[in-house]
Amino acid sequence: MDSASIKLSASRAIHPSPMNYIGGKAKLLPQILPHFPNNISRFYDVFAGGANVAVNSNANQIIINDINCYVIEILQAFYQQDLDDLLTSIQFYIDQYQLSKDNKQGFLTLRQDYNRHKQPMMPYTLMCYSFNYQFRFNNQHQYNNPFGANRSQFSTILRQKLIHFVNQLKSKQVAFSQLPFCELLTQTQFTADDFVYLDPPYFITTGSYNDGNRGFKDWTQEQEQKLHDCLDSLNRQKIKFAMSNVLVHKGKTNDLLIEWAKNYHVIHLHHNYNHSCYNTVKGSSKEVLITNYL
């Protein structure tokens, strides 16, 4: 097993996603990206979330996939709309609802209006004023993250993050999809230089993305095994892949993953999950990158 001590060169800038999607890999990108192939024809981000990895990859063609249609709609708006128009839309909602760190009623009114009339920049603006800047829905697909009192706002820093990310996204050829992972992996006609990256829900962790209570499919042992089978099939086709996951979390061990990974290369990553949904005083997480190539 290898240790990820590789760092990106000083000239390679990271452009973190302006969406605080649970499990996002922005902080781990300097360790993850150097392990990707140098020559990639098409980069498939199967569980894209906020698209941190795809957008910061060295691939010119990227496919951003996620079953959360609302995340994909926001990313599509980032890609397709003029940057000035995006910023104007966000500012329009901030002004119309008088959003601020202490105007809870304005936030609740915008949330209510969005759940009635969904528009892509409305949930992004909501996220900017939500608790922990998170993006969350209930089983009825209604946005339900609470107000981020005295903390969350569309700050100058967040605005700059959005600008840098959108410019990086627009520099690539991008296609979007909302397919379940198995459909994407079994129905796509991959070519030899394509690359598949996966950051699936972690079987031994629980978050708003995999608890089955947010209107999207939960992550079970059956799903975990099906993913392993799909990746074994990619390997037989000689398609390169890399998967982020955790072997141990809060004292739990993913034995199914550990056994399956014996056939591949496991790279241990160093991380700091302070102030994140994974942080715990009861135990640490062993996060890894699993590849079928050296």
C-alpha positions, -999 to +999 in steps of 0.1 A: +000+000+000+013+034-010+014+067+009+001+098-007+028+124-001+026+138-036+017+175-038+006+196-067+031+220-082+030+256-070+018+266-105-013+243-103-041+262-087-071+245-070-105+260-076-128+247-049-165+243-056-187+271-042-211+244-031-205+229+003-217+194-007-212+168+020-182+147+013-166+172-010-130+165-018-116+200-021-091+197+007-079+163-005-074+174-041-036+180-037-032+144-027-057+129-052-051+147-085-014+136-088-025+100-089-047+105-120-034+095-154-016+123-174-036+117-206-073+115-202-097+116-231-130+119-211-132+122-174-163+107-158-172+120-123-198+094-114-209+108-080-200+144-087-217+163-059-202+198-061-178+186-090-146+195-071-127+167-087-138+168-123-135+206-126-099+205-112-088+175-132-064+179-161-090+166-186-105+189-212-137+168-216-156+160-184-189+142-177-205+154-145-231+129-131-252+129-100-286+115-092-294+147-073-311+166-101-310+199-082-272+198-079-269+191-116-293+220-124-271+244-105-239+232-121-256+234-155-265+270-148-229+277-138-217+263-171-244+277-195-252+311-181-230+342-184-210+348-152-224+383-148-259+370-152-253+344-124-240+370-100-269+393-109-294+365-102-279+358-068-279+395-059-315+398-070-326+372-045-304+387-018-320+421-023-356+408-029-356+388+003-333+411+023-310+382+031-284+386+058-268+367+086-296+377+110-327+378+088-342+344+094-376+354+081-362+364+047-344+331+044-375+311+053-396+331+028-371+324+000-370+287+010-408+285+009-409+302-025-382+280-039-401+249-028-431+262-048-413+275-079-379+259-083-353+280-101-315+270-102-301+301-086-326+301-058-313+270-040-277+282-045-286+315-028-304+295-001-273+274+005-252+306+009-274+315+040-280+280+053-266+262+083-230+252+075-236+263+039-251+228+032-275+217+005-302+194+018-337+181+008-364+160+024-383+130+010-406+153-009-376+170-026-382+202-007-351+222+004-351+219+042-317+230+055-322+255+084-310+291+086-273+297+093-278+324+119-249+348+124-226+327+103-237+320+067-238+346+039-228+353+003-195+368+014-168+384-007-147+352-003-176+330-014-182+353-044-146+350-055-147+312-050-178+311-073-161+332-099-129+311-100-148+279-101-172+289-128-144+302-150-125+269-146-157+250-154-163+270-185-128+263-197-137+227-203-161+207-225-188+195-201-217+171-204-241+166-175-262+135-166-284+123-137-281+086-141-278+060-113-242+048-112-249+013-125-267+027-156-239+051-163-211+025-159-228-003-178-244+017-207-215+040-216-192+030-244-158+038-228-126+041-249-091+032-238-081+067-227-113+074-207-110+077-169-137+070-143-136+087-109-160+077-081-167+092-047-197+071-037-216+073-004-196+056+022-212+024+034-200+028+071-209+065+074-242+083+075-249+117+060-277+135+043-266+121+010-270+084+019-294+080+048-324+074+025-344+102+041-338+130+016-358+119-014-328+100-030-318+064-028-300+053+003-267+033+002-270-003+013-247-034+012-265-043-021-255-010-036-219-014-023-216-048-039-231-037-071-206-009-073-177-033-068-191-055-096-193-026-120-157-016-112-145-052-117-162-050-151-144-018-160-112-034-149-118-063-173-123-038-201-090-022-191-107+011-183-088+030-156-107+041-125-100+056-091-124+055-062-124+075-030-136+057+001-130+050+038-119+017+052-125+027+089-148+053+104-157+059+141-146+024+149-165+007+121-147-013+094-158-018+059-148-054+056-165-058+022-145-030+008-112-041+024-116-076+009-125-063-026-097-038-026-071-065-022-073-069-060-063-033-066-039-005-054-048+013-022-034+047-015-038+061+020-046+098+022-038+122+050-067+143+060-080+168+086-118+167+090-120+195+116-153+214+112-167+187+089-195+162+091-169+134+095-151+149+125-154+129+157-137+126+190-145+089+192-122+077+164-106+086+131-114+078+095-089+060+072-096+076+038-081+060+007-079+062-030-083+028-047-071+025-083-067-003-109-035+011-122-001+022-108 
